[in-house]
Amino acid sequence: MLDVTLTGTFRCIRAVGRRMVAAGTAGVIVNNASVVGWRAQAEQAHYAAAKAGVMALTRSAAMDLAPHGIRVNAVSPSLAMHPFLEKVTTPELLEQLKAREAFGRAAEPWEVANVMVFLASAYSSYMTGEVVAVSSQHA
């Protein structure tokens, strides 16, 4: 979990950041975190640690890359439905997780993607080092 989620994100930021700096290219990097990086959830310590690390990495990379005109932000979804989640989660647990959401359902992938598009666009041109929650959690 830590290797793929945190170290993988670090390696991607480092690789693309170096290329953008070398090319003199301003731009945007958008990372994927999770509200579990902020909120405790039973049996998710490994995932929470990895996603909290992505949040801290996002803030730090933003400061390192800002002088080069490169913004770094992250989205932090709560429950977002996708095929892998359905594959690795029992129907009972999915129903419990959905019940914790204010709307009683998981986010659709496009609902998270819309926030990512916003962060990648000029509409968020002054934002860097931010982690934006895409969440309706209430419990």
Order of alpha helices (4+ residues) and beta strands (2+ residues): alpha-beta-alpha-beta-alpha-alpha-alpha-beta
